[in-house]
Amino acid sequence: MVAEQKYPSLEEIGEDPVTLRLIAPAYAGREGELTAVLQYVFQSVVFSEQGNAAFSRELIRIAVSEMHHLELLASMIAKLGALPVFSACPPYPVGYYSAACVNYTKIPRQMLCADICAEENAISCYEGILCRTKNAPVAAVLSRILEEEKEHLKKFNELLAAL
């Protein structure tokens, strides 16, 4: 299982404004890791309130994984030369993150469809960054994150099929 594999080290990452601009949207853009964390935590509570503890636990498990991705991206942004402000374009103080990016539907099928879409977008985003970056240490970390996003997509499809 990918979740049990270690992440590559961030030690070799140094200042690189080009790579910084590539990864910033994955951190706190409309469809970035911050949105995933907030959306999955919201949905976990909704599933719990609807009496579906199993789905609630699964959403929290995935949210924790996304929190780890968020922390990794924040650390990389810092090493690449910017403060990890919640913006799609650090270090510039513009385009700050808004929780309006979260999908707040409470209908189980719609929640899971939104999650599937979010994971497909994350996969596409990371694949796009990997095609454009020349920064090998960053690419190694992003490749590892990408594998977990693929696992999340598989799990959300399983949950949707189980409804």
DOZATOR-930534 format. One record per residue (C-alpha): residue in three letters; residue number from 1; x, z, y. Coordinates in nm, 2 decimals, always signed. Layout:
BEGIN
[node ALA, NUM, [X, Z, Y]]
...
This chain:
BEGIN
[node MET, 1, [+0.00, +0.00, +0.00]]
[node VAL, 2, [+0.14, -0.10, +0.34]]
[node ALA, 3, [+0.03, +0.23, +0.51]]
[node GLU, 4, [+0.29, +0.41, +0.30]]
[node GLN, 5, [+0.58, +0.19, +0.41]]
[node LYS, 6, [+0.81, +0.31, +0.68]]
[node TYR, 7, [+0.81, +0.14, +1.02]]
[node PRO, 8, [+1.13, -0.03, +1.14]]
[node SER, 9, [+1.34, +0.17, +1.39]]
[node LEU, 10, [+1.29, +0.13, +1.76]]
[node GLU, 11, [+1.66, +0.23, +1.83]]
[node GLU, 12, [+1.78, -0.13, +1.89]]
[node ILE, 13, [+1.52, -0.22, +2.14]]
[node GLY, 14, [+1.65, -0.25, +2.50]]
[node GLU, 15, [+1.52, -0.38, +2.83]]
[node ASP, 16, [+1.35, -0.71, +2.80]]
[node PRO, 17, [+1.09, -0.81, +3.06]]
[node VAL, 18, [+0.98, -1.12, +2.87]]
[node THR, 19, [+0.89, -0.93, +2.55]]
[node LEU, 20, [+0.74, -0.66, +2.76]]
[node ARG, 21, [+0.49, -0.91, +2.90]]
[node LEU, 22, [+0.41, -1.04, +2.55]]
[node ILE, 23, [+0.33, -0.71, +2.40]]
[node ALA, 24, [+0.15, -0.53, +2.69]]
[node PRO, 25, [-0.19, -0.68, +2.62]]
[node ALA, 26, [-0.18, -0.56, +2.25]]
[node TYR, 27, [-0.12, -0.21, +2.40]]
[node ALA, 28, [-0.40, -0.17, +2.66]]
[node GLY, 29, [-0.56, -0.51, +2.71]]
[node ARG, 30, [-0.93, -0.57, +2.65]]
[node GLU, 31, [-0.88, -0.62, +2.28]]
[node GLY, 32, [-0.57, -0.40, +2.24]]
[node GLU, 33, [-0.49, -0.09, +2.04]]
[node LEU, 34, [-0.64, +0.15, +2.30]]
[node THR, 35, [-0.98, -0.02, +2.26]]
[node ALA, 36, [-0.96, -0.01, +1.88]]
[node VAL, 37, [-0.88, +0.37, +1.89]]
[node LEU, 38, [-1.17, +0.45, +2.12]]
[node GLN, 39, [-1.42, +0.22, +1.95]]
[node TYR, 40, [-1.34, +0.35, +1.60]]
[node VAL, 41, [-1.36, +0.71, +1.71]]
[node PHE, 42, [-1.70, +0.64, +1.88]]
[node GLN, 43, [-1.83, +0.47, +1.57]]
[node SER, 44, [-1.71, +0.75, +1.34]]
[node VAL, 45, [-1.92, +0.99, +1.54]]
[node VAL, 46, [-2.22, +0.76, +1.53]]
[node PHE, 47, [-2.19, +0.71, +1.15]]
[node SER, 48, [-2.16, +1.09, +1.11]]
[node GLU, 49, [-2.47, +1.15, +1.31]]
[node GLN, 50, [-2.65, +0.88, +1.10]]
[node GLY, 51, [-2.56, +1.08, +0.79]]
[node ASN, 52, [-2.29, +0.84, +0.66]]
[node ALA, 53, [-2.00, +1.07, +0.62]]
[node ALA, 54, [-1.80, +0.83, +0.40]]
[node PHE, 55, [-1.80, +0.55, +0.67]]
[node SER, 56, [-1.73, +0.81, +0.94]]
[node ARG, 57, [-1.42, +0.93, +0.75]]
[node GLU, 58, [-1.30, +0.57, +0.70]]
[node LEU, 59, [-1.34, +0.49, +1.07]]
[node ILE, 60, [-1.14, +0.80, +1.16]]
[node ARG, 61, [-0.86, +0.71, +0.91]]
[node ILE, 62, [-0.84, +0.36, +1.07]]
[node ALA, 63, [-0.85, +0.51, +1.42]]
[node VAL, 64, [-0.55, +0.73, +1.34]]
[node SER, 65, [-0.36, +0.43, +1.22]]
[node GLU, 66, [-0.45, +0.25, +1.54]]
[node MET, 67, [-0.33, +0.55, +1.74]]
[node HIS, 68, [+0.01, +0.52, +1.56]]
[node HIS, 69, [+0.02, +0.15, +1.67]]
[node LEU, 70, [-0.07, +0.26, +2.02]]
[node GLU, 71, [+0.22, +0.51, +2.02]]
[node LEU, 72, [+0.46, +0.25, +1.88]]
[node LEU, 73, [+0.37, +0.00, +2.14]]
[node ALA, 74, [+0.40, +0.27, +2.42]]
[node SER, 75, [+0.75, +0.36, +2.29]]
[node MET, 76, [+0.85, -0.01, +2.28]]
[node ILE, 77, [+0.71, -0.07, +2.63]]
[node ALA, 78, [+0.93, +0.22, +2.76]]
[node LYS, 79, [+1.24, +0.09, +2.58]]
[node LEU, 80, [+1.16, -0.26, +2.71]]
[node GLY, 81, [+1.18, -0.12, +3.07]]
[node ALA, 82, [+0.84, -0.01, +3.19]]
[node LEU, 83, [+0.62, +0.30, +3.19]]
[node PRO, 84, [+0.35, +0.27, +2.93]]
[node VAL, 85, [+0.07, +0.29, +3.17]]
[node PHE, 86, [-0.27, +0.19, +3.03]]
[node SER, 87, [-0.27, -0.16, +3.18]]
[node ALA, 88, [-0.25, -0.50, +3.03]]
[node CYS, 89, [+0.05, -0.57, +3.26]]
[node PRO, 90, [+0.29, -0.28, +3.29]]
[node PRO, 91, [+0.48, -0.19, +3.50]]
[node TYR, 92, [+0.25, -0.33, +3.77]]
[node PRO, 93, [-0.03, -0.09, +3.88]]
[node VAL, 94, [-0.30, -0.35, +3.83]]
[node GLY, 95, [-0.56, -0.42, +3.56]]
[node TYR, 96, [-0.59, -0.07, +3.45]]
[node TYR, 97, [-0.77, -0.01, +3.12]]
[node SER, 98, [-1.15, +0.05, +3.13]]
[node ALA, 99, [-1.35, +0.21, +2.85]]
[node ALA, 100, [-1.60, -0.07, +2.93]]
[node CYS, 101, [-1.40, -0.27, +2.68]]
[node VAL, 102, [-1.54, -0.06, +2.39]]
[node ASN, 103, [-1.84, -0.20, +2.20]]
[node TYR, 104, [-2.09, +0.08, +2.21]]
[node THR, 105, [-2.35, -0.06, +1.96]]
[node LYS, 106, [-2.50, +0.20, +1.73]]
[node ILE, 107, [-2.64, -0.04, +1.47]]
[node PRO, 108, [-2.42, -0.01, +1.15]]
[node ARG, 109, [-2.40, -0.38, +1.07]]
[node GLN, 110, [-2.32, -0.47, +1.43]]
[node MET, 111, [-2.06, -0.20, +1.45]]
[node LEU, 112, [-1.88, -0.33, +1.15]]
[node CYS, 113, [-1.91, -0.69, +1.26]]
[node ALA, 114, [-1.75, -0.59, +1.60]]
[node ASP, 115, [-1.47, -0.42, +1.41]]
[node ILE, 116, [-1.41, -0.72, +1.19]]
[node CYS, 117, [-1.39, -0.93, +1.51]]
[node ALA, 118, [-1.16, -0.68, +1.67]]
[node GLU, 119, [-0.92, -0.68, +1.37]]
[node GLU, 120, [-0.93, -1.06, +1.35]]
[node ASN, 121, [-0.84, -1.07, +1.72]]
[node ALA, 122, [-0.56, -0.82, +1.66]]
[node ILE, 123, [-0.42, -1.03, +1.38]]
[node SER, 124, [-0.43, -1.34, +1.59]]
[node CYS, 125, [-0.27, -1.15, +1.88]]
[node TYR, 126, [+0.02, -1.02, +1.68]]
[node GLU, 127, [+0.08, -1.35, +1.51]]
[node GLY, 128, [+0.09, -1.52, +1.85]]
[node ILE, 129, [+0.34, -1.27, +1.98]]
[node LEU, 130, [+0.55, -1.31, +1.67]]
[node CYS, 131, [+0.56, -1.69, +1.73]]
[node ARG, 132, [+0.68, -1.64, +2.08]]
[node THR, 133, [+0.92, -1.35, +2.08]]
[node LYS, 134, [+1.29, -1.38, +2.03]]
[node ASN, 135, [+1.33, -1.01, +2.01]]
[node ALA, 136, [+1.41, -0.93, +1.65]]
[node PRO, 137, [+1.37, -0.55, +1.66]]
[node VAL, 138, [+1.03, -0.58, +1.83]]
[node ALA, 139, [+0.93, -0.85, +1.59]]
[node ALA, 140, [+1.01, -0.63, +1.29]]
[node VAL, 141, [+0.78, -0.35, +1.42]]
[node LEU, 142, [+0.50, -0.59, +1.51]]
[node SER, 143, [+0.52, -0.75, +1.17]]
[node ARG, 144, [+0.47, -0.41, +1.01]]
[node ILE, 145, [+0.17, -0.34, +1.25]]
[node LEU, 146, [+0.03, -0.68, +1.15]]
[node GLU, 147, [+0.03, -0.59, +0.78]]
[node GLU, 148, [-0.18, -0.27, +0.86]]
[node GLU, 149, [-0.42, -0.48, +1.07]]
[node LYS, 150, [-0.48, -0.70, +0.77]]
[node GLU, 151, [-0.56, -0.40, +0.56]]
[node HIS, 152, [-0.80, -0.28, +0.83]]
[node LEU, 153, [-0.98, -0.61, +0.82]]
[node LYS, 154, [-1.01, -0.60, +0.45]]
[node LYS, 155, [-1.15, -0.24, +0.46]]
[node PHE, 156, [-1.41, -0.34, +0.73]]
[node ASN, 157, [-1.52, -0.63, +0.52]]
[node GLU, 158, [-1.56, -0.40, +0.22]]
[node LEU, 159, [-1.76, -0.15, +0.43]]
[node LEU, 160, [-1.98, -0.43, +0.56]]
[node ALA, 161, [-2.05, -0.55, +0.20]]
[node ALA, 162, [-2.14, -0.19, +0.11]]
[node LEU, 163, [-2.41, -0.16, +0.37]]
